[in-house]
Amino acid sequence: MKIIVYGIGGAMGKIVNEVVSREDEVVCGVDKFADKNNFSVPVYSSCKEITEKADCIIDFSVREAIYDYLPYAVEHKIPCVIATTGYDEKELAFIDEASRTIPVFKSGNMSVGINVLLRIAKLAASVIGNQADIEIVETHHHRKVDAPSGTALLLAEGIKEVLPDKQYVFGRNGHTGKRKPEELGIHALRGGTVVGKHEISFFMNSEVITVKHEAESRAVFAEGSLSAARFLVGKNPGIYNMNDMLNQ
Ligand SMILES: NC(=O)c1ccc[n+]([C@@H]2O[C@H](COP(=O)([O-])OP(=O)(O)OC[C@H]3O[C@@H](n4cnc5c(N)ncnc54)[C@H](O)[C@@H]3O)[C@@H](O)[C@H]2O)c1
């Protein structure tokens, strides 16, 4: 496959470049701020400069980049794997619009392990959800710009699918009153170089179940995004996620 790596100068983009180059081809990268001389492939500041043909774009960059690469991808009918996190409603609607013309794979976490954790959490929620206080704690490196993580939200949404009455509570501060049973607590820790840690606790009377996933290397997300690209090429327009890929 021929891949465009969007955000190629970033912590993730560099690893995606390495992982893709093992068996596939990075035809070029896009990065507004990277030093273009540090790469063995052409690196552009915007998709408007791209002359290479590609089968898929993999994006690990920033939210606003969608306004550069999605119109380009729609025009050239190129599937997109979106790994960037933290989108607001307007941005999500823009992604949705593009997915009417091209296949888009979007996941706040590209690792297989976290998606297994999601299944375990949904199972636990369906069995003990009504007797348990459920809290999610995520930890990431101090460079991360959004909180809570896209993955924490992904896990919370999965639990809310099973328990629709749950209300998200982001962190706690001040005189909050007693914890209400419908609360689903979501908490973010930031520090050091932690690649990504997610814990979901189910607190019951006199017992606690905690399930946890820790990413030990960023390569796990890069490899997942390449698998997503392989899955996506040839698909009909629409939005796909890890569940679709794991089910296949
Ligand atoms: N889905 C997943 O599995 C997963 C895993 C890890 C990180 N992420 C997400 O990927 C994103 C990138 O993470 P990172 O740690 O590599 O960040 P980073 O800051 O190291 O890299 C971002 C790159 O984007 C470039 N950039 C910034 N603005 C740009 C613009 N307007 N146009 C083009 N390029 C631009 C920067 O120069 C930089 O090289 C974040 O949103 C992060 O949450 C997702």
The ligand as an ORCA input file, in Angstrom:
! r2SCAN-3c Opt
* xyz 0 1
  N      -5.933      6.915     18.239
  C      -4.818      6.499     18.842
  O      -4.572      5.304     19.057
  C      -3.802      7.535     19.273
  C      -2.598      7.146     19.881
  C      -1.649      8.144     20.204
  C      -1.924      9.484     19.931
  N      -3.132      9.810     19.356
  C      -3.466     11.193     18.995
  O      -2.690     11.554     17.856
  C      -2.482     12.976     17.874
  C      -0.999     13.278     17.709
  O      -0.288     12.811     18.823
  P       1.304     12.987     18.951
  O       1.670     12.519     20.320
  O       2.007     12.366     17.777
  O       1.416     14.597     18.885
  P       2.650     15.483     18.434
  O       2.392     16.835     18.980
  O       3.945     14.818     18.787
  O       2.547     15.531     16.835
  C       1.628     16.304     16.107
  C       2.266     16.684     14.775
  O       1.291     17.422     14.021
  C       1.946     18.543     13.428
  N       0.969     19.631     13.213
  C       0.504     20.531     14.101
  N      -0.407     21.345     13.539
  C      -0.510     20.948     12.251
  C      -1.307     21.383     11.158
  N      -2.206     22.376     11.311
  N      -1.172     20.759      9.974
  C      -0.281     19.748      9.837
  N       0.482     19.263     10.831
  C       0.365     19.853     12.036
  C       3.031     18.959     14.407
  O       4.066     19.671     13.734
  C       3.497     17.606     14.927
  O       4.582     17.096     14.182
  C      -3.097     13.475     19.203
  O      -4.413     13.925     18.946
  C      -3.132     12.214     20.055
  O      -4.154     12.265     21.049
  C      -4.054      8.869     19.028
*
